[in-house]
């Protein structure tokens, strides 16, 4: 039987693991995250029908989504 997902709480301050996302994000976002990889969880996103990602508000006010295993 599948185990229920443990989601990061909305409002949590998190750090994005740049090593895990560098190959799928644009260079300008990689540069921004290398300067400040922290953000706040503001929502969830269904990724591919089997996973759940998190929507993160970054320090510049932009919103991006990441897989749960890409954040700490």
C-alpha positions as a Markdown table, in Angstrom:
| # | Residue | x | y | z |
|---|---|---|---|---|
| 1 | Unk | 0.0 | 0.0 | 0.0 |
| 2 | Unk | 1.4 | 3.4 | -0.9 |
| 3 | Unk | 2.6 | 5.7 | 1.9 |
| 4 | Unk | 0.9 | 9.1 | 2.1 |
| 5 | Unk | 3.1 | 12.0 | 1.0 |
| 6 | Unk | 4.6 | 14.3 | 3.6 |
| 7 | Unk | 4.3 | 17.8 | 2.3 |
| 8 | Unk | 6.3 | 20.8 | 3.3 |
| 9 | Unk | 3.9 | 23.2 | 5.0 |
| 10 | Unk | 2.7 | 26.3 | 3.3 |
| 11 | Unk | 4.5 | 29.3 | 4.8 |
| 12 | Unk | 7.7 | 27.3 | 5.5 |
| 13 | Unk | 11.0 | 28.9 | 4.6 |
| 14 | Unk | 13.0 | 26.5 | 2.5 |
| 15 | Unk | 16.3 | 26.3 | 0.5 |
| 16 | Unk | 16.4 | 25.1 | -3.1 |
| 17 | Unk | 19.1 | 22.6 | -3.8 |
| 18 | Unk | 20.7 | 24.2 | -6.9 |
| 19 | Unk | 22.6 | 21.0 | -7.7 |
| 20 | Unk | 19.3 | 19.2 | -8.3 |
| 21 | Unk | 17.7 | 21.9 | -10.4 |
| 22 | Unk | 20.5 | 23.4 | -12.4 |
| 23 | Unk | 19.9 | 21.2 | -15.5 |
| 24 | Unk | 16.2 | 22.1 | -15.9 |
| 25 | Unk | 16.1 | 25.8 | -15.1 |
| 26 | Unk | 17.1 | 28.8 | -17.2 |
| 27 | Unk | 20.5 | 30.4 | -16.6 |
| 28 | Unk | 19.1 | 33.6 | -15.1 |
| 29 | Unk | 17.1 | 31.6 | -12.5 |
| 30 | Unk | 20.2 | 29.5 | -11.7 |
| 31 | Unk | 22.2 | 32.7 | -11.2 |
| 32 | Unk | 19.5 | 34.1 | -8.9 |
| 33 | Unk | 19.3 | 30.9 | -6.9 |
| 34 | Unk | 23.1 | 30.8 | -6.6 |
| 35 | Unk | 23.0 | 34.3 | -4.9 |
| 36 | Unk | 19.9 | 33.5 | -2.7 |
| 37 | Unk | 18.5 | 29.9 | -2.8 |
| 38 | Unk | 15.9 | 30.6 | -0.1 |
| 39 | Unk | 12.1 | 31.1 | -0.5 |
| 40 | Unk | 8.7 | 30.5 | 1.1 |
| 41 | Unk | 6.3 | 27.7 | 0.2 |
| 42 | Unk | 3.0 | 29.4 | -1.0 |
| 43 | Unk | 1.2 | 26.5 | -2.7 |
| 44 | Unk | 1.3 | 23.0 | -4.1 |
| 45 | Unk | 1.3 | 21.8 | -7.7 |
| 46 | Unk | 0.3 | 18.4 | -9.2 |
| 47 | Unk | 3.3 | 17.5 | -11.3 |
| 48 | Unk | 2.6 | 14.5 | -13.4 |
| 49 | Unk | -0.4 | 12.8 | -11.9 |
| 50 | Unk | 1.7 | 10.9 | -9.4 |
| 51 | Unk | 3.8 | 13.6 | -7.7 |
| 52 | Unk | 3.2 | 16.9 | -5.9 |
| 53 | Unk | 5.5 | 19.9 | -6.3 |
| 54 | Unk | 5.7 | 23.1 | -4.2 |
| 55 | Unk | 5.3 | 26.6 | -5.5 |
| 56 | Unk | 7.9 | 28.9 | -4.0 |
| 57 | Unk | 8.0 | 32.6 | -3.7 |
| 58 | Unk | 11.6 | 33.8 | -4.2 |
| 59 | Unk | 13.3 | 36.8 | -2.7 |
| 60 | Unk | 12.6 | 38.9 | -5.8 |
| 61 | Unk | 8.8 | 38.2 | -5.5 |
| 62 | Unk | 8.7 | 35.7 | -8.4 |
| 63 | Unk | 6.9 | 32.4 | -8.0 |
| 64 | Unk | 8.4 | 29.1 | -9.3 |
| 65 | Unk | 7.6 | 25.5 | -8.6 |
| 66 | Unk | 10.0 | 22.7 | -7.6 |
| 67 | Unk | 9.7 | 19.0 | -6.9 |
| 68 | Unk | 9.8 | 18.1 | -3.2 |
| 69 | Unk | 13.2 | 16.4 | -3.5 |
| 70 | Unk | 14.7 | 19.6 | -4.9 |
| 71 | Unk | 14.1 | 21.6 | -1.7 |
| 72 | Unk | 15.4 | 21.4 | 1.9 |
